[in-house]
Each structure stands twice: as structure tokens, then as C-alpha cells.
């Protein structure tokens, strides 16, 4: 499934016309570099904006407006993609073609979404103070909730350890310590910067005429006086060398009040989404730890009984691969040894045809699952757009049979062990001898 790319003076337009869904999904993304000084303000903004607009100045009024669009729903979130912070608004609404009277729901929905983006509720020339305070409290609870989930906390801490002072080391959801300094005026100024400086794209998936949708978006999304034009972002460059890292592997242990240890191993690779070796690295990750048949699952969990849960994740936007396992604290030395042995086995090309066949099947299954979800289709297209590579996932079925043991071993050779992070329980202080 391919999106049609259309013209707009202030944003990118991408429309996928398909009769597979009875709904229309609209996603507007706004991306900008991650910066410590503004990451929390940006993280707050989409939630403040979706609380109300000049025409619908309360949550109740916003919900009523969405109910009038036959139960449409609007959500917002913030996430990280490589070194970028991404603000996303998603509107899902029924397709008027399938409703008696054929109401123009998409046109009405786009008008509401544009108002959310450009006409927030204001007081004294700034964003509404009560909305700001409510969302500051909500952000605090979100971050505390993530940090109270020790598996999530360990992943975040490992990333911070691997990328000190680097944008990729920032958590896109914001920082609690920044909240006291954020007031409505500061957030209003950040809102203006976001509209003026971010790279914006709109994606539409549904049973629509792409040209008609594009014309409607050009008519409604005018951004008069708000955006002088579309910021041009440099595409991801292939073959980027590994940045300088510590001369030895970082080995970090942190103690907290936990019931289970969390082991996170971080590796770097120059292979990213735009590189020819991307698909081989994705297969490598699948064989290593992405699926239930993978080496780490079979060794750490099934054979050695060392891990309650384990897996690996490859981020092709920065060229990093993370391995994580929940283990008993006493098993940490053995678990690290098993992980390092699995990495070495992959480097030697010790991959069976069964492992390859199962990995190919699981990757294809995941690819087909994406085609059943408008949201996932949009995210896949968005990630390809940001990388500057046209839908690399579409080539998956053709490329997978060409990736064998030599290609997986070659991918393994590009990986460099960087950080071993372990979150364990707090050890009791030694008792003084009587």
C-alpha cells in the first residue's frame, strides 16, 4: 500500500486511498530536534491543545463536538524518533459514505482538527492557566508511572548512560524537574515556536479521493500568519560511522527497591534504515531476541531458566540495539555471560535454517498485521519519510529470502557492545561486629 504525496505550502500531505476500512484516519505530525531546554514544554503542548478550542473551550464541549461527528475520537501524544521529538494528533471518524445522508464528516473533522492546532483557549494572551496546570500534573503522573515500571525505567536509564549529553539520551515525555518553571506564558511562547519551526505532515487513510482530500486540506489548513512555509529537514544519511564511545564497555549497576533485577545491554551499529544492510540487521534482531523462538528466549528463559522475560529491540533511526531481561539479582553474572555468548554465536554465524525460517515468517506476519491498521500504516510511512527512504518495508517479502547466514553474520560484525546496565535491589548495609 502506497501513500500518494501531494503539495501544500506549509506541510507535507500523504493520502492512502483504500476501501479496506470503513473509517477515515487523519494524523498530523510535528517533528523537531530533541532539546533538553524545551523537551518538557513540547511534551505538554498537545495535551493542553486537545483540552479545548476557542469554539469548544472545555473538555465537555470538545467531547460534544466529537459526538456530533458520529462518535469520532481525537487523541494526542509525544514520542521520540531518533534524535527528534514528535508531536502527534490523531483523528479517527466514520466515513460518511457509509452513513445515511452521507454527511461530510471528513470536512467537518478536518475543520475541528485545524482549530485544535491553531485556536487554543487563551486567557490574558496566554494558554489557559487551568489547562496548563492540569496537564503539568498529568505529565508528572505519566513520568512517575513510567519510572515506577522498573522495566521501562531500566531502558530509559541505559539510553541515558549510552548517550550522555546527546539528544537521543533524552526522554521525549518530559522531565518532572522542569515543571515548576513552566507557566502559561512560557508554554504560549513554545506553542508559537512549535508551529513556526516544526516539520509538519498530514496523513490520511480511508476510502477517499486523494486529490479531493488534498484540496480540502489546502483550503482548511491555511496557517495564515502562523507558518511562513514548510521547514526543510535534511534526510538521514547512509553509512554514518559510529560516534566516539568510551574505550571500554560501560558496566553500570543501580540499586533501588525492586523485586526483580532488570538487565539491559546496549549495542551500537552504523546500520540504519537507509542503509543496504537494514533488512539483514532486522533479521539479525529477529533471530537474536525479537520473537519467542529467538536465541535469547530459548537460552535465557527456556534452557537456563534465568529470565522471567527477555527480548531485543533494534532502533534503525539511531543505529542501536537493546537486549533486556528480567532476572533474579543473583543470576546477573550468568545472565550477562549467556547474552555475550549469544552475541558471539551470532557473530560466528551459528544460525540454523529453522531459526531463519521462523524469523522470516514472523516478520512477514508482522508486516501483514500493519496493513490491517490505519494507525500503523501511517507510522510506517512516517518513519520512512523521516528517514528519507521510500517505504523500505514494502520490499520485505522480496528481500527476506535473500538474507541467509552470511548476511546475518555480517550484520553481527557491525555491532559493538557499548553498555551493560543492571538495576538491582538495594543491598542491606553491613552490620557492625559486636
JOUR-V602529 format. One record per backbone hydrogen bond with DSSP energy under -1.0 kcal/mol. CO is the residue of the C=O (numbers start at 0). NH is the residue of the N-H. If there is no record, write none. Layout:
<<CO NH> <CO NH>>
This chain:
<<3 14> <5 12> <11 201> <12 5> <13 203> <14 3> <15 205> <21 94> <23 92> <24 204> <25 90> <26 202> <27 88> <28 200> <29 86> <30 198> <31 84> <34 37> <34 38> <37 41> <38 42> <39 43> <40 44> <43 47> <44 48> <45 49> <47 50> <55 52> <57 61> <58 62> <59 63> <60 64> <61 65> <62 66> <63 67> <65 71> <72 91> <74 89> <76 87> <78 85> <80 83> <82 33> <83 80> <84 31> <85 78> <86 29> <87 76> <88 27> <89 74> <90 25> <91 72> <92 23> <94 97> <95 98> <98 101> <102 104> <103 107> <104 108> <105 109> <106 110> <107 111> <108 112> <109 113> <110 114> <111 115> <112 116> <113 117> <114 118> <118 53> <120 127> <122 125> <125 122> <127 131> <128 132> <129 133> <130 134> <131 135> <132 136> <133 137> <134 138> <135 139> <136 140> <137 141> <138 142> <139 143> <140 144> <141 145> <142 146> <143 147> <147 149> <148 152> <149 153> <150 154> <151 155> <152 156> <153 157> <154 158> <155 159> <156 160> <157 161> <158 162> <162 165> <165 168> <166 169> <170 173> <174 177> <175 178> <178 181> <182 186> <183 187> <184 188> <185 189> <186 190> <187 191> <188 192> <189 193> <190 194> <191 195> <192 196> <193 197> <198 30> <199 11> <200 28> <201 13> <202 26> <203 15> <204 24> <205 17> <205 207> <208 212> <209 213> <210 214> <211 215> <212 216> <213 217> <214 218> <215 219> <216 220> <219 221> <222 225> <222 226> <249 419> <251 421> <253 423> <255 257> <260 326> <261 422> <262 324> <263 420> <264 322> <265 417> <265 418> <266 320> <267 415> <271 274> <274 277> <276 280> <277 281> <278 282> <279 283> <280 284> <281 285> <282 286> <283 287> <284 288> <284 289> <286 294> <287 295> <290 293> <293 297> <294 298> <295 299> <296 301> <297 302> <298 303> <299 305> <299 306> <308 325> <310 323> <312 321> <314 317> <314 318> <314 319> <315 272> <318 268> <319 314> <320 266> <321 312> <322 264> <323 310> <324 262> <325 307> <326 260> <327 330> <328 331> <330 334> <331 335> <332 336> <333 337> <334 338> <335 339> <336 340> <337 341> <338 342> <339 343> <340 344> <341 345> <342 346> <343 347> <344 349> <345 348> <348 350> <351 355> <352 356> <353 357> <354 358> <355 359> <356 360> <357 361> <358 362> <359 363> <360 364> <361 365> <362 366> <363 367> <364 368> <365 369> <366 370> <368 371> <369 372> <372 376> <373 377> <374 378> <375 379> <376 380> <377 381> <378 382> <379 383> <380 384> <381 385> <382 386> <383 387> <383 388> <390 393> <392 395> <394 398> <395 399> <398 401> <399 402> <403 407> <404 408> <405 409> <406 410> <407 411> <408 412> <410 413> <411 414> <415 267> <417 249> <418 265> <419 251> <420 263> <421 253> <422 261> <423 255>>
